[in-house]
Amino acid sequence: MSNPQNDEAVADREAYSKAMIRNDLNTCVAIEQRYGLYGYPPELVSVGLNAACEGKDPERAVADYIDSRNPDSDQMPVDEWDSEP
C-alpha cells in the first residue's frame, strides 16, 4: 500500500523534472516552496525531492548532503551510482 504523501512527492518530483526541461520557472518555484527548497540549485532540490519521495525530511536531506561534501573540494558529494567501477 502506497503512502499518499509519497505519491504526491513522486508526482512533484516528476513535474519538477519536466518543468526544468521546458524552463517553466513558475512550476519549479512552486514545487521548491512546497518542500522548503526554494533558493537551492536544482541538484540540491533533487536531493530534497528524492528524500520526500522516501518519506524523509527534504530540508534535512539537503543539509546532510551538504555536510557530507569534502571540505577540501568545491565538488558536491557524488552518489555511489555515479561512480565508475
C-alpha positions, 0 to 999 in steps of 0.5 A: 500500500502506497503512502499518499504523501509519497505519491504526491512527492513522486508526482512533484518530483516528476513535474519538477523534472519536466518543468526544468526541461521546458524552463517553466520557472513558475512550476519549479518555484512552486514545487521548491516552496512546497518542500522548503527548497526554494533558493537551492540549485536544482541538484540540491532540490533533487536531493530534497525531492528524492528524500520526500519521495522516501518519506524523509525530511527534504530540508534535512536531506539537503543539509546532510548532503551538504555536510557530507561534501569534502571540505577540501573540494568545491565538488558536491558529494557524488552518489555511489551510482555515479561512480565508475567501477 
